[in-house]
Amino acid sequence: MDTQDDIDEIFDDLPSLKSVAPFVALASNVRWFRTLGEDPDRQTVEIARAYAEALGFPEAEPGFLADWEEAADAAENTEVNSPAWEAEEQLRAALTDDALGVLDEQTLEMVMTHVTGAVSETIEESATEASRDLRILDEEFVRATSGAAVQATYQAALAAMTGAEEDHPFALRFQLFEKGRWPIGIIGNSFLIF
């Protein structure tokens, strides 16, 4: 039951999902990874600060990394059980509980699979293009950036579906991807972004 007609019918039948189709369209048209390594504009810095504060780490200053080697080192050093990771996991679990208050588990899984499936190819193509443009020969680059972007899309869709505000950490993290960045994570007092 995972055809486009089934998904469209679910979207039509459940008012809580009215934000999903426009979000998928938006995410499918993001210019992913276009500003990696560049100096950030003021709006990007403000979004990064807002994300860190909303996640509960107001002391974490945005640190914009200039090249893939720095980004790869940062990605390797982000701990799975770090306080920032734990905070994101708690938010994801809370949003999932909220969604399951109005949807059954199978429908939620189907919708989220649709969301990630709808954007995965575009994201991977953009990551591959960025690796060519930046002359990054490391295969891990495409996997790491694509995986992070798909995860951010999933989280932002979940936030939108449950009626979270625009200043929700997952919405803000997605905005950083919209700005062409890869928000890697908070390590100590730094929010590292490529």
N, C-alpha and C positions, 0 to 999 in steps of 0.2 A: 504493500500500500504506500510506496514511496514515489509515486509518480507526481509530476507537476500538477495535474488536476486534483489529486488528493491534497496536496499542500495548499493549493488555492482554495479548495473547499474548507479546509481547516481554518485558514485565515479569514474567510468570509463568515464562518459560523461562530468564531470566538473573538469577541471584541477586544479581549486582552492582547490579541496578537496583531492588532491593526498597525502597530509600529514596525513590524518585522519586514514586510515587503519593501517599504521605503528605505529602511536601513540597509537591506541587502543591495538595493539599487545604488545607494550612496557608497557602500563599501566596495562594490564592484567597479566604481569609477574613481576611487582614490588613486592618486599618483604616488604609489608606494615607493619609499626609499630614495626619493629624488634629491634630498638634501643631506644625505649621509656625509659626515665629515666637514660640512660647511659651518661657518660661523652662524649662530642662531639669530633670528630676528627677535625683537622685544616680545612679541606675542608668544613665540615658542617658549621663551624663558618664563613668561608669566604662567603659561599653561603648566609647565614643568613644576613650578613652585606650588601652584594650586593643587596639582596631583599629590605631591609629597605631603602637603598640609592636610588634604582631605583623607589621605591614607593614615595619617596620624604621626607623620615624621616632619614637622615644620622646620626642624633644624637642618634637614638634608638639602644642601645647595645643589642646583643643577650643575653637572660637569659634562661639557660637550666634548666628546672624544674626536680626534682628528683623523684617525686611520683605523683600518681593520685590525691591525695587531693589538692596538689598545682595546678595541671593542671585544676582540676574542678573549684577551686576558680578563677583562671585566666580566664577560659572560661566564667564563670558567670559575670565577671567584664568587659569583652570586650563589649563596648557599640556599639549598632547597628549604631548609627549616629556619631561615633567617626571620627576624621579626617582621620585616616588610612582606616576605613571602607568606608568613602566617596570617598577616592582616588581610592580604588579598584572598587567601583561601577562606577565611572567615566571611568575608564579603560575598564570595562566590557561593558558599554554602547557604548564607542567609537569603540571597537572591533566588537560589534554586528552591529553597523552602517556600518562598513567596510565590514563585511560579507554580509549584505543585499545589498551592492553595486553590488555584483556578484551573489547572490542567492535570490530566493524569500523566503518569511517568512516561508511558509509551508516546503520547502526543508530544510532550516536551522533548523527548529524545529525537523524535522524527523532525521536529521543527529546528532543533539545534544542529542536527546532521545536515539538514537542508541549508542552513545559514553558512556553516563552514564549507560545505561542498560547493556552494554557489560562488565563493570567493577564493578558494584555494588555488585554482589554476591561475587566476589573475595575479594573485600574490606571488606565486612561484615564478611566473614569467617576469614580473617586475624585479624580483630578487636576482634572477639570472641576468637581466638587463643591467642592473646596478653592478653586479660582479664584473661584467664586461667593461662598463663605463669606468669603473674604479680600478680595473686591472687586478682584481682579486682572484687568484688562482686556487684558493682553498675551497674545496667542495663543501666544507662545513658552513661557509658563509650563507649559502642559499638555504640550507636546512635550518640554521639558527634563526635567520631573519624571517623566513617564511613561517616557521613554527611559532615564533613570537607574535607575528602579525595575525595569524589564524586564531591564536589564543585570545589576543586582544579583541578581535572581531566577535568571538564567542561571548566574551565577558561583556562587551558593550551591547550586544544584542540582548543578552539576559537582563542587563540593567534597563534597557529601553522597554523590553517586554513587561517588566514589573513596575514600570512607571517611575523609575529613579530619576532624580533631577539631573540637569545638565552638569552640575558640579560634582556628580558622583565620581569617585576615583576611576572607575572603568570607562566612563564617558571621557574623562580628561586624558586618560592613557591612549584611548583611541584617537583623540584629537592630535596627540603627538605623532602618531602614525600618519594621520591626514596631512600633517605638516612635512611629511617625507622623512621622518626620523625613526629610529629604533630605540625606544626607552628600554634599557637593559635591566636596570634595577637599582635599588638603594643599598649601598654598602657603607656602613658607618654613617658619616654625616654627608655623604655624597649621593646624589641621584645621577647615575651615569647614563648618558644618552649618546648614541652614535648618530 
